[in-house]
Amino acid sequence: MFGKAKAKPGSAGGKTAVRSDVKLGSAIFGEEELEVRELHIKGIRIPNPGEGNIIAGQKFHFLLKLGDGESAPVIKVEAHALAASDKEVIGKFSEMGDDEKRLIALHMKALRQAGAIA
């Protein structure tokens, strides 16, 4: 009765499985374009640009390109670094409008329907 609850497959909090050949998008910092490792409506995981330029607690701005190709939508994003190392940054989006959130949600939904992510 008071034991551990079993986690259901695909439940909230579970990691989204992405095929290795699928590109979620790109984070563009000036001339540097970095591949997005994880993407959610509330946040993002990307490589740390430069030589670890972003530190934990710092606000940073970048362009988020959803998908691949010239017709991919680009969003101007502001995020707050929750955790940062020399190689990786986990950021939480701040002051993002409903249209931008909806665009990210539609992008993720399209990838799920295509079987690119689980």
C-alpha positions as CSV (number, residue, x, y, z in Angstrom):
1,M,0.0,0.0,0.0
2,F,2.8,2.4,0.8
3,G,5.4,0.9,-1.5
4,K,7.0,2.6,-4.5
5,A,4.7,3.5,-7.4
6,K,5.7,2.0,-10.7
7,A,6.7,4.4,-13.3
8,K,4.6,4.1,-16.5
9,P,6.5,4.2,-19.8
10,G,6.3,7.6,-21.4
11,S,5.1,9.2,-18.2
12,A,5.9,12.8,-17.3
13,G,9.4,13.3,-16.1
14,G,10.7,10.6,-18.3
15,K,13.5,11.3,-20.8
16,T,12.4,11.8,-24.4
17,A,14.2,9.3,-26.6
18,V,15.5,10.9,-29.8
19,R,16.9,8.9,-32.7
20,S,20.6,9.7,-33.5
21,D,19.9,10.9,-37.0
22,V,17.2,13.4,-35.9
23,K,18.1,17.1,-35.4
24,L,15.9,18.9,-32.8
25,G,17.2,22.3,-33.8
26,S,20.1,24.6,-33.4
27,A,21.1,27.3,-30.9
28,I,22.8,30.2,-32.8
29,F,25.2,32.4,-30.8
30,G,26.6,34.9,-33.3
31,E,28.5,32.9,-35.9
32,E,28.5,29.7,-33.8
33,E,25.6,27.2,-34.5
34,L,25.3,24.5,-31.8
35,E,23.1,21.4,-32.0
36,V,20.2,21.2,-29.4
37,R,20.6,18.1,-27.2
38,E,17.2,18.3,-25.4
39,L,14.3,20.6,-26.1
40,H,11.2,21.1,-23.9
41,I,8.6,23.9,-23.7
42,K,10.2,25.2,-20.5
43,G,13.9,24.7,-21.2
44,I,16.8,23.5,-23.3
45,R,20.0,21.6,-23.1
46,I,22.8,22.7,-25.4
47,P,26.6,22.6,-25.6
48,N,28.3,25.5,-23.8
49,P,29.4,28.0,-26.5
50,G,33.0,28.9,-26.8
51,E,35.3,27.8,-23.9
52,G,32.5,27.6,-21.4
53,N,31.3,31.2,-21.7
54,I,28.0,30.6,-19.9
55,I,28.1,30.1,-16.1
56,A,25.3,28.9,-13.8
57,G,22.8,31.7,-12.9
58,Q,23.6,33.8,-15.9
59,K,21.0,35.0,-18.4
60,F,21.8,34.4,-22.0
61,H,20.2,35.2,-25.4
62,F,20.4,33.2,-28.6
63,L,18.4,32.3,-31.7
64,L,16.6,29.0,-31.7
65,K,16.3,27.4,-35.1
66,L,13.6,24.6,-35.0
67,G,14.5,21.8,-37.4
68,D,16.8,21.8,-40.3
69,G,16.9,23.7,-43.6
70,E,16.4,27.2,-44.8
71,S,12.6,27.1,-44.2
72,A,13.0,26.2,-40.5
73,P,11.5,28.8,-38.1
74,V,13.8,30.9,-36.0
75,I,12.9,32.3,-32.5
76,K,14.8,34.9,-30.5
77,V,15.1,33.3,-27.0
78,E,16.2,34.5,-23.6
79,A,17.1,31.8,-21.0
80,H,18.4,31.5,-17.5
81,A,21.2,29.0,-16.9
82,L,20.1,26.6,-14.2
83,A,23.3,24.5,-14.5
84,A,26.4,24.9,-16.6
85,S,29.7,23.1,-17.1
86,D,32.5,23.7,-19.5
87,K,30.8,21.4,-22.0
88,E,27.0,21.8,-21.5
89,V,24.3,24.3,-20.3
90,I,20.8,23.5,-19.0
91,G,18.7,26.6,-19.5
92,K,15.1,27.6,-18.5
93,F,13.3,29.8,-20.9
94,S,12.3,33.2,-19.5
95,E,9.8,35.7,-20.8
96,M,8.7,33.5,-23.8
97,G,5.4,34.4,-25.4
98,D,2.6,32.0,-26.0
99,D,3.3,32.0,-29.8
100,E,6.8,30.8,-29.3
101,K,5.8,28.1,-26.8
102,R,3.1,27.0,-29.2
103,L,5.7,26.8,-32.0
104,I,8.0,24.6,-29.9
105,A,5.1,22.4,-28.9
106,L,4.0,21.9,-32.6
107,H,7.6,21.2,-33.6
108,M,7.9,18.4,-30.9
109,K,4.4,17.1,-31.9
110,A,5.4,16.8,-35.5
111,L,8.6,14.9,-34.6
112,R,6.6,12.5,-32.4
113,Q,4.1,11.8,-35.2
114,A,6.9,11.2,-37.7
115,G,8.4,8.7,-35.3
116,A,11.6,10.7,-34.8
117,I,11.2,10.9,-31.0
118,A,9.3,8.7,-28.5
